[in-house]
Amino acid sequence: MRRRLLTTLFLAASLPAMADAPAAPADFKTSVLRLNSTVQAWNAGQPWEKAHPSSHRALAAIIAPQQVITTAEMVADATYLEFESPDGTRFAQAKVLSVDYEANLALLGPASAEAGAKLFANTTPLEISPPPSIGASLDIYQIEDNGVALRTSGTLQSIDVSSTFLPGHNFLTFMVKASMQSAASSYTVPVLVRGQLAGLLSSYNSKDQICEVCATDIIARFIKAASHAPYTGFPSLGVAVAFTEDPLFRQWLKLPDDQGGIYISAVRKGSAAQAAGIKKGDVLLAFDGHQIDRRGYYQHPQYGSLGWGHLTRGEHAVGDVVTLALMRDGHPLEVQATLTREEEESRLVPNYTFDTAPNYLVKGGFIFQELTLPMLQAFGEDWNARAPLNLLDVYQNPEKYRDRAERIVFLSGVIPTPATVGYESLRNLIVRKVNGQDIRRLKGLIAAFNSNLGELHSIEFDDEKFTIYLDEASSAAVDNQLLQRGIPHLSRAE
């Protein structure tokens, strides 16, 4: 499973509907389109094939001529996207104009200008609302299959910086108290305030009746960034932090009782923080003059107490220069950092691989892959407790492995064949060397095997400190059989 499951009432057809919601204004339907998505991800265990397809239906908001906005979750691994008019009479194939999986936002347009002109005729784009205040009344809109538009009013109860799609990528999120009901096309729906777009619903907790809504500020920044090519996305400072609430920890850090601050536990290689000279062990006290408390919060002028991450990802753009107040070994220090975007390609363990086929090699029945977060998530909802400890350690402590590899190549499984007799139970082992060559990514693994054709291959693993041997003649015969039995390709290394 690549993501947190949405606990949505309207995604569960077996659940009964709540009390009828009031009808939406008639003109609302001129500002939205249904979005139908066919999604098919790659199979984590058998990377040469895709998993079974699934479909989602959502309500997307029109924000500009022939442009709509929805969540990135709707387009992730999509094989086909389709616009549909609210009355279900007109259709047009859709395409992604810009997508940010970290912020969970996507901008779409028609694949054909001619079909788009017909579909978008007589539509009215929604304006982006000013950021609402806590206590404001927000309207959540749905459209039934019969074309009836429904409005659910809710109250903006609180505002947080949290993840709505990808773990570890936190953005400003509205927590709206509302009692939703089951309706069609409600995988994600627009949220309005006084007729203007305030956000997009990303999930709904039916027990607590809390809607998580991607905030106005983030939507506005995404649209602005998407209007310029190439899309630069949201910036990152590139640090991991820990709170400083523990008195003994604070004493060790030489922090006075009246001083806030968060401990920098890691600095990503190549990040804005590293370029600015920030080091592991520093304490971040303030960001552009905003004091950060010992739990990582600062005071936003409108929203009140917010997580400090919003200062980077919600208040600034790539290329902005920020001033950071630090404490190092008990002494104050001020540095300036130029914010950059952390490209997923630069990660040792990518957080997501949407729309990208996985790299793999099948050799004699051994299946080798590059480690990614979706592979860890394939171990189930409690993947961070159920996944193998050695693979979790790589994900949680990449700095330990950064100098030795660009990607972590591991043995993900074994197909029982004459070449793998006795090795059938091996899996989830990190490959260190093949035929004496250090393995830095899957391309190197393939090259190491090819350099020793006709001989006995040696495969050294990191975890168990042992070596296995694979006969080339036997594995070549097995590979031919696997191709005949239906595996289309034995390797992919892009």
C-alpha positions as CSV (number, residue, x, y, z in Angstrom):
1,M,0.0,0.0,0.0
2,R,1.6,3.2,-1.1
3,R,-0.4,5.6,1.1
4,R,-2.5,6.1,4.2
5,L,-6.0,4.9,3.6
6,L,-8.7,7.5,3.6
7,T,-11.3,6.9,6.3
8,T,-14.0,8.4,4.2
9,L,-17.7,7.8,4.7
10,F,-18.4,8.7,1.1
11,L,-16.0,6.1,-0.2
12,A,-17.8,3.2,1.5
13,A,-20.9,2.4,-0.4
14,S,-22.1,0.0,2.2
15,L,-22.4,2.8,4.8
16,P,-25.8,4.5,5.2
17,A,-26.3,8.1,4.2
18,M,-26.4,10.8,6.8
19,A,-29.2,13.3,7.0
20,D,-29.9,15.0,3.7
21,A,-27.6,17.9,3.0
22,P,-29.0,21.2,1.7
23,A,-29.0,21.8,-2.1
24,A,-26.1,23.7,-3.5
25,P,-26.7,26.9,-5.6
26,A,-27.7,26.1,-9.1
27,D,-24.8,28.0,-10.6
28,F,-22.3,26.0,-8.7
29,K,-22.4,23.2,-11.3
30,T,-21.0,25.6,-13.9
31,S,-17.7,25.8,-11.9
32,V,-17.0,22.1,-11.5
33,L,-16.4,18.9,-13.6
34,R,-16.5,15.3,-12.6
35,L,-13.1,13.7,-12.9
36,N,-12.9,9.9,-13.7
37,S,-9.5,8.3,-13.1
38,T,-8.3,4.7,-13.9
39,V,-5.4,3.9,-11.7
40,Q,-3.0,1.0,-12.0
41,A,0.2,0.8,-9.9
42,W,3.1,-1.5,-10.3
43,N,3.2,-4.8,-8.4
44,A,5.7,-4.6,-5.5
45,G,6.4,-8.3,-5.5
46,Q,6.4,-8.9,-9.2
47,P,7.9,-5.6,-10.6
48,W,7.5,-6.7,-14.3
49,E,3.7,-6.4,-14.1
50,K,1.1,-4.0,-12.8
51,A,-1.5,-4.6,-10.1
52,H,-5.2,-4.8,-10.8
53,P,-6.6,-1.4,-11.9
54,S,-9.0,0.6,-9.8
55,S,-11.1,3.7,-10.5
56,H,-11.8,6.9,-8.7
57,R,-14.5,9.6,-9.2
58,A,-14.0,13.1,-7.9
59,L,-15.4,16.6,-8.3
60,A,-12.7,19.0,-9.7
61,A,-12.9,22.8,-9.4
62,I,-12.5,24.9,-12.6
63,I,-10.0,27.7,-11.7
64,A,-9.1,29.1,-15.1
65,P,-10.2,28.7,-18.7
66,Q,-9.9,24.9,-19.5
67,Q,-8.0,24.3,-16.2
68,V,-9.2,22.4,-13.1
69,I,-7.6,21.6,-9.8
70,T,-7.8,18.3,-7.9
71,T,-5.7,16.2,-5.6
72,A,-2.5,14.5,-6.8
73,E,-3.9,11.3,-5.4
74,M,-6.5,11.3,-8.2
75,V,-3.8,11.2,-10.9
76,A,-1.1,9.1,-9.2
77,D,-0.4,6.1,-11.5
78,A,-3.3,7.0,-13.6
79,T,-3.6,5.2,-17.0
80,Y,-6.6,7.2,-18.1
81,L,-8.2,10.5,-17.0
82,E,-11.5,11.8,-18.2
83,F,-13.6,14.9,-17.6
84,E,-17.4,14.6,-17.4
85,S,-19.9,17.3,-17.2
86,P,-22.0,17.5,-14.0
87,D,-25.1,16.3,-15.9
88,G,-23.2,13.3,-17.3
89,T,-23.8,14.1,-21.0
90,R,-20.4,15.4,-22.2
91,F,-17.0,13.9,-21.9
92,A,-13.4,14.7,-22.8
93,Q,-10.1,13.1,-22.1
94,A,-8.0,14.9,-19.5
95,K,-4.2,15.4,-19.1
96,V,-2.0,16.5,-16.3
97,L,-0.6,20.0,-16.7
98,S,1.3,20.0,-13.4
99,V,1.4,17.8,-10.4
100,D,3.0,18.0,-6.9
101,Y,2.6,14.7,-5.1
102,E,4.1,16.1,-1.9
103,A,1.5,18.9,-1.6
104,N,-1.2,16.5,-3.0
105,L,-2.3,18.9,-5.8
106,A,-2.7,18.5,-9.5
107,L,-3.6,20.9,-12.3
108,L,-5.4,19.3,-15.3
109,G,-6.6,20.4,-18.7
110,P,-8.3,18.7,-21.7
111,A,-6.1,16.4,-23.9
112,S,-7.8,17.9,-27.0
113,A,-8.3,21.6,-27.4
114,E,-11.3,21.0,-29.6
115,A,-13.0,18.7,-27.1
116,G,-12.0,21.0,-24.3
117,A,-13.6,24.0,-25.9
118,K,-17.0,22.1,-26.1
119,L,-16.8,20.8,-22.6
120,F,-15.7,24.1,-21.0
121,A,-18.2,26.2,-22.9
122,N,-20.4,28.3,-20.6
123,T,-18.4,27.4,-17.5
124,T,-17.3,29.9,-14.8
125,P,-13.9,29.5,-13.1
126,L,-13.9,29.8,-9.3
127,E,-11.8,32.5,-7.7
128,I,-9.4,31.6,-4.9
129,S,-10.7,32.9,-1.6
130,P,-8.7,34.9,0.9
131,P,-7.4,32.6,3.7
132,P,-10.3,31.9,6.1
133,S,-10.0,32.4,9.9
134,I,-10.7,29.8,12.6
135,G,-14.4,29.6,13.2
136,A,-15.3,30.5,9.6
137,S,-18.2,28.6,7.9
138,L,-17.0,26.5,4.9
139,D,-19.2,24.7,2.3
140,I,-18.3,21.3,1.0
141,Y,-19.9,20.4,-2.3
142,Q,-20.9,17.1,-3.8
143,I,-23.0,16.0,-6.9
144,E,-25.1,12.9,-7.0
145,D,-25.3,10.6,-10.0
146,N,-28.7,12.1,-10.8
147,G,-27.1,15.6,-11.1
148,V,-28.4,17.0,-7.8
149,A,-25.8,19.2,-6.1
150,L,-25.4,18.9,-2.3
151,R,-23.9,21.4,0.1
152,T,-22.5,20.4,3.5
153,S,-21.7,23.4,5.8
154,G,-18.9,23.0,8.3
155,T,-16.9,25.0,10.7
156,L,-13.1,25.6,10.4
157,Q,-12.3,24.1,13.8
158,S,-8.5,24.2,13.7
159,I,-5.5,24.5,11.4
160,D,-2.4,22.2,11.5
161,V,0.6,21.3,9.4
162,S,0.2,17.7,8.5
163,S,0.5,15.1,5.8
164,T,-2.6,14.2,3.8
165,F,-1.0,11.9,1.3
166,L,2.7,11.1,1.5
167,P,4.3,10.4,4.9
168,G,6.8,13.1,6.0
169,H,5.5,15.8,3.6
170,N,3.5,18.2,5.8
171,F,1.5,21.1,4.6
172,L,-1.0,23.5,6.0
173,T,-4.3,21.7,6.5
174,F,-7.7,22.9,7.6
175,M,-9.6,20.7,10.0
176,V,-13.3,21.2,9.3
177,K,-16.1,19.9,11.5
178,A,-18.9,18.7,9.3
179,S,-21.3,15.8,8.9
180,M,-20.8,14.4,5.4
181,Q,-23.0,11.9,3.6
182,S,-22.4,9.3,1.0
183,A,-22.5,10.7,-2.6
184,A,-21.1,10.0,-6.0
185,S,-17.8,11.5,-7.3
186,S,-16.6,12.2,-3.8
187,Y,-13.1,10.8,-3.7
188,T,-12.2,14.5,-3.4
189,V,-14.4,17.5,-3.6
190,P,-14.1,21.3,-3.5
191,V,-14.5,23.4,-0.4
192,L,-15.8,26.9,-0.8
193,V,-16.3,30.0,1.4
194,R,-18.7,32.7,0.2
195,G,-18.6,31.2,-3.3
196,Q,-14.8,31.1,-3.7
197,L,-12.5,28.1,-3.6
198,A,-11.0,27.7,-0.1
199,G,-9.6,24.2,-0.4
200,L,-9.9,20.6,-1.5
201,L,-11.2,17.8,0.7
202,S,-8.5,15.1,1.1
203,S,-10.1,12.8,3.7
204,Y,-13.1,12.5,6.1
205,N,-13.2,10.8,9.4
206,S,-16.8,9.7,9.9
207,K,-16.3,8.8,13.6
208,D,-15.1,12.3,14.6
209,Q,-16.8,14.1,11.7
210,I,-13.6,15.9,10.8
211,C,-12.7,16.8,7.2
212,E,-9.1,17.3,6.3
213,V,-8.8,20.1,3.7
214,C,-5.8,21.2,1.7
215,A,-5.5,24.9,2.7
216,T,-6.1,28.0,0.6
217,D,-2.5,29.2,1.1
218,I,-1.1,26.0,-0.4
219,I,-3.5,25.9,-3.3
220,A,-2.7,29.5,-4.2
221,R,1.0,28.9,-4.1
222,F,0.7,25.7,-6.2
223,I,-1.3,27.5,-8.9
224,K,1.2,30.4,-9.0
225,A,4.1,28.0,-9.3
226,A,2.3,25.9,-11.9
227,S,1.8,29.0,-14.1
228,H,5.5,29.1,-14.8
229,A,7.6,26.5,-16.6
230,P,9.4,24.5,-15.4
231,Y,7.4,23.9,-12.2
232,T,9.6,24.5,-9.2
233,G,7.4,23.2,-6.5
234,F,7.7,23.8,-2.8
235,P,11.1,24.4,-1.1
236,S,12.8,22.4,1.6
237,L,15.4,23.3,4.2
238,G,16.7,19.7,4.4
239,V,16.9,19.0,8.1
240,A,15.4,16.5,10.5
241,V,14.6,17.8,13.9
242,A,13.8,16.7,17.5
243,F,11.9,18.6,20.2
244,T,13.7,20.0,23.2
245,E,11.2,19.5,25.9
246,D,13.3,17.1,28.0
247,P,15.0,19.1,30.8
248,L,18.2,17.0,30.8
249,F,18.4,17.3,27.0
250,R,18.1,21.0,27.2
251,Q,20.8,21.1,29.9
252,W,23.1,19.2,27.6
253,L,22.3,21.6,24.8
254,K,23.0,24.5,27.1
255,L,19.5,26.0,26.5
256,P,18.2,28.4,29.1
257,D,14.7,27.7,30.6
258,D,13.2,30.7,28.8
259,Q,14.6,29.7,25.4
260,G,12.7,27.6,22.8
261,G,14.3,25.9,19.8
262,I,14.4,22.5,18.1
263,Y,17.3,20.2,17.8
264,I,18.7,19.5,14.3
265,S,19.2,15.8,14.3
266,A,20.3,15.4,10.7
267,V,21.2,17.5,7.7
268,R,20.5,16.1,4.3
269,K,23.5,16.0,1.9
270,G,23.2,18.6,-0.8
271,S,20.4,20.5,1.0
272,A,19.9,24.2,1.5
273,A,20.8,23.6,5.2
274,Q,24.1,22.0,4.3
275,A,25.0,24.8,1.8
276,A,24.3,27.3,4.6
277,G,26.7,25.6,7.0
278,I,24.1,24.2,9.4
279,K,25.3,21.2,11.3
280,K,23.8,18.2,13.1
281,G,23.6,19.3,16.8
282,D,22.6,22.9,16.1
283,V,19.5,24.2,17.7
284,L,17.1,26.2,15.4
285,L,15.8,29.1,17.5
286,A,14.1,31.4,15.0
287,F,13.2,31.5,11.3
288,D,13.1,34.9,9.7
289,G,12.4,36.4,13.1
290,H,9.7,34.0,14.1
291,Q,10.6,32.4,17.4
292,I,10.2,28.6,17.5
293,D,9.3,27.0,20.8
294,R,10.6,23.7,22.2
295,R,7.8,21.7,20.4
296,G,8.5,23.2,17.0
297,Y,5.6,25.7,16.9
298,Y,5.6,29.4,16.1
299,Q,2.9,32.1,16.2
300,H,1.3,32.8,12.8
301,P,-0.4,36.2,12.6
302,Q,-3.7,34.8,11.4
303,Y,-3.7,31.1,12.3
304,G,-2.1,31.2,15.7
305,S,0.2,28.3,16.8
306,L,1.6,26.4,13.7
307,G,4.3,23.9,13.1
308,W,7.5,25.6,12.0
309,G,7.6,23.6,8.7
310,H,5.0,26.0,7.3
311,L,7.6,28.8,7.4
312,T,9.5,26.9,4.7
313,R,6.9,25.2,2.6
314,G,4.0,27.6,3.0
315,E,5.5,31.0,3.3
316,H,8.4,30.8,0.9
317,A,9.3,29.8,-2.7
318,V,12.3,28.0,-4.2
319,G,15.2,30.5,-4.3
320,D,14.1,32.6,-1.4
321,V,16.8,33.6,1.1
322,V,15.9,33.1,4.8
323,T,17.6,34.1,8.0
324,L,18.0,31.4,10.6
325,A,18.9,32.0,14.3
326,L,20.8,29.0,15.7
327,M,22.6,28.0,18.8
328,R,25.8,25.9,18.5
329,D,27.6,24.6,21.5
330,G,25.8,27.2,23.7
331,H,26.7,30.2,21.5
332,P,24.2,32.1,19.2
333,L,24.8,32.0,15.5
334,E,22.9,33.5,12.5
335,V,23.1,32.1,9.0
336,Q,21.3,32.7,5.7
337,A,20.0,29.9,3.6
338,T,18.8,29.8,0.0
339,L,15.8,27.5,-0.1
340,T,15.9,24.7,-2.7
341,R,13.6,21.9,-3.7
342,E,14.5,18.4,-2.7
343,E,14.2,16.3,-5.9
344,E,13.0,12.8,-5.4
345,E,15.7,11.5,-7.6
346,S,18.3,12.6,-5.1
347,R,17.0,10.5,-2.3
348,L,18.6,7.2,-1.3
349,V,15.1,5.8,-0.7
350,P,12.5,7.6,-2.9
351,N,9.3,8.5,-1.1
352,Y,7.2,7.9,-4.2
353,T,7.5,6.4,-7.6
354,F,4.2,7.4,-9.2
355,D,4.1,7.1,-13.0
356,T,7.5,5.4,-13.0
357,A,8.1,1.7,-13.6
358,P,10.3,0.1,-10.9
359,N,13.9,-1.0,-11.7
360,Y,14.5,-4.7,-11.2
361,L,16.6,-7.7,-12.3
362,V,15.5,-11.4,-12.4
363,K,18.6,-13.6,-12.5
364,G,18.2,-17.3,-12.3
365,G,15.1,-16.8,-10.2
366,F,16.6,-14.3,-7.8
367,I,14.6,-11.0,-7.8
368,F,16.6,-7.8,-7.2
369,Q,15.1,-4.4,-6.8
370,E,15.9,-0.9,-5.6
371,L,14.4,0.0,-2.2
372,T,11.6,2.6,-2.2
373,L,9.1,3.7,0.4
374,P,6.2,2.1,-1.6
375,M,8.0,-1.2,-1.2
376,L,8.1,-0.8,2.6
377,Q,4.5,0.2,2.6
378,A,3.7,-3.0,0.8
379,F,4.2,-4.8,4.2
380,G,0.8,-3.4,5.3
381,E,-0.8,-0.6,7.2
382,D,1.7,-1.0,10.1
383,W,4.6,-1.2,7.6
384,N,6.9,0.9,9.9
385,A,6.7,-2.0,12.5
386,R,6.3,-4.9,10.1
387,A,8.9,-4.2,7.4
388,P,12.3,-5.8,7.9
389,L,14.5,-3.9,10.3
390,N,17.5,-3.7,8.0
391,L,15.4,-2.0,5.3
392,L,13.7,0.3,7.8
393,D,17.1,1.3,9.1
394,V,18.1,2.5,5.6
395,Y,14.9,4.5,5.2
396,Q,15.2,6.1,8.7
397,N,19.0,6.6,8.7
398,P,20.0,7.3,5.1
399,E,23.1,9.2,6.1
400,K,24.7,5.8,7.2
401,Y,24.4,4.5,3.7
402,R,24.7,7.6,1.5
403,D,28.5,7.3,0.8
404,R,28.3,3.7,-0.3
405,A,25.3,3.8,-2.7
406,E,23.0,6.0,-4.8
407,R,20.2,3.4,-4.3
408,I,19.9,0.4,-2.1
409,V,19.7,-2.8,-4.1
410,F,18.2,-5.7,-2.2
411,L,17.1,-9.3,-2.9
412,S,13.3,-8.9,-2.7
413,G,12.3,-12.5,-3.4
414,V,13.3,-15.9,-4.9
415,I,11.5,-17.9,-7.5
416,P,12.1,-21.6,-6.8
417,T,14.2,-22.8,-9.8
418,P,17.0,-25.3,-10.3
419,A,19.4,-22.4,-9.9
420,T,18.0,-21.3,-6.6
421,V,17.8,-24.6,-4.8
422,G,18.5,-24.1,-1.1
423,Y,18.1,-20.3,-1.3
424,E,14.3,-20.2,-1.6
425,S,13.7,-18.6,1.8
426,L,16.1,-15.7,1.2
427,R,14.6,-12.3,0.9
428,N,14.9,-8.6,1.9
429,L,18.8,-8.8,2.0
430,I,20.8,-5.8,1.0
431,V,23.4,-6.5,-1.7
432,R,26.8,-5.2,-1.1
433,K,28.9,-6.7,-3.9
434,V,28.5,-8.9,-6.9
435,N,31.6,-10.6,-8.4
436,G,33.7,-8.3,-6.2
437,Q,32.2,-5.1,-7.5
438,D,30.5,-2.6,-5.1
439,I,26.8,-2.2,-6.0
440,R,25.7,1.4,-6.0
441,R,22.4,1.0,-7.9
442,L,20.7,-1.6,-10.1
443,K,22.5,-0.6,-13.3
444,G,25.7,-1.5,-11.5
445,L,24.3,-4.9,-10.5
446,I,23.4,-5.8,-14.1
447,A,26.9,-4.7,-15.2
448,A,28.5,-6.8,-12.5
449,F,26.7,-9.9,-13.6
450,N,27.5,-9.2,-17.3
451,S,31.2,-8.8,-16.5
452,N,31.4,-12.4,-15.4
453,L,29.4,-14.4,-18.0
454,G,30.2,-18.0,-18.2
455,E,31.6,-18.1,-14.7
456,L,30.3,-18.7,-11.2
457,H,28.8,-15.5,-9.8
458,S,29.4,-14.4,-6.2
459,I,26.7,-12.3,-4.4
460,E,27.7,-10.7,-1.1
461,F,25.0,-9.5,1.3
462,D,25.3,-6.7,3.8
463,D,23.0,-8.1,6.6
464,E,24.0,-11.7,7.2
465,K,27.6,-11.2,6.2
466,F,27.6,-14.2,3.9
467,T,28.0,-15.0,0.2
468,I,26.0,-17.1,-2.1
469,Y,27.0,-18.4,-5.5
470,L,25.1,-18.6,-8.7
471,D,26.1,-20.7,-11.7
472,E,25.9,-18.7,-14.9
473,A,25.0,-21.6,-17.2
474,S,22.2,-22.8,-14.9
475,S,20.8,-19.3,-14.4
476,A,20.9,-18.6,-18.1
477,A,18.8,-21.7,-18.8
478,V,16.4,-20.7,-16.1
479,D,16.1,-17.1,-17.5
480,N,15.1,-18.5,-20.9
481,Q,12.4,-20.7,-19.2
482,L,11.1,-17.7,-17.3
483,L,10.7,-15.7,-20.5
484,Q,8.9,-18.5,-22.1
485,R,6.5,-18.8,-19.1
486,G,5.3,-15.2,-19.3
487,I,7.8,-12.8,-17.7
488,P,8.0,-10.2,-20.5
489,H,11.4,-8.8,-19.5
490,L,14.0,-10.0,-17.0
491,S,15.3,-6.5,-16.2
492,R,14.6,-2.8,-16.2
493,A,17.1,-0.2,-15.2
494,E,16.1,3.4,-16.2
